Amino acid sequence: MADLLNSTLGFNVFVLGLLLPLGFLFASWSLPRQQRNNDRRLLLALAAPVSLLLVFLLFRGLVDWP
C-alpha cells in the first residue's frame, strides 16, 4: 500500500509539475512585446527549465526505483 501511495504521489507531482513550466512559458509568451516587459518575459522564460529541473528532482526523490 505504501508503494502505491508513493507512486501515485510521484505521478501526481510529475503531472502537476509539468504544468508549472508550461504556465511560466505561457505567461512569458502572453506578455506584450514591449520594452518594459523584456525583463519579466526573460525571467519567466528562464524559470521554466529551472522549475522543470526542480520538479524532476522532486519526482526522483518521491518514487522508489528498483
N, C-alpha and C positions, 0 to 999 in steps of 0.2 A: 504494500500500500504506500509506503514512503517513497519507493522508486517511482510509482505512478504520479504521486504528488510532485516530486521534483521534476519529472519530465514534463508534466503538464504546466507547471510554473515556468520551466525553462522555455517551453514552446510559446507561452503567452508573452514572456519577456521578449522573445525573438520576434514575434509578430508585431507586438506593440512598439518594440524598439525600432523596427523598420519604418514605422510611421513618423517617428521623431525626425530622422534626417529628411524624409520626404516633406515634412512640414517646414523644415528650415529651407529646403530648396524652393518650395512653393512660395514661401514668404520672400525670399530673395528675388525670385522671378517676378513677383507681383508688385514689388515696389516700383514706383515710377522711375523712368530713366532720366533722373535729374542729378545735377552736380551735388546737391545737398544730401542725396540718398546713397552716394557711392560708398561711403564708409559702412553704412548699415548693410547694404547689399553684399559687400565683401565679407563682413563679419558673419552674416547668415550663411553665405556660400561656403565659408571655411568651417563653420560649425557643423555642417552636415557630415563630412567624413570623420571629423573628430568624434562626434556623437555616435557614429556607426562603429567606430573602433571601441568606444567605451561600452556600447551595448553588446558587442561581440565578446568582450572580455567578461562582462557580467553573465552572459549566456554560457560561456565556457565554465565559469565557476559554479553555476547552478546545476548543470547536468553532469551526472556521473558517467564518464566514458569508460567503456570496457578495456 
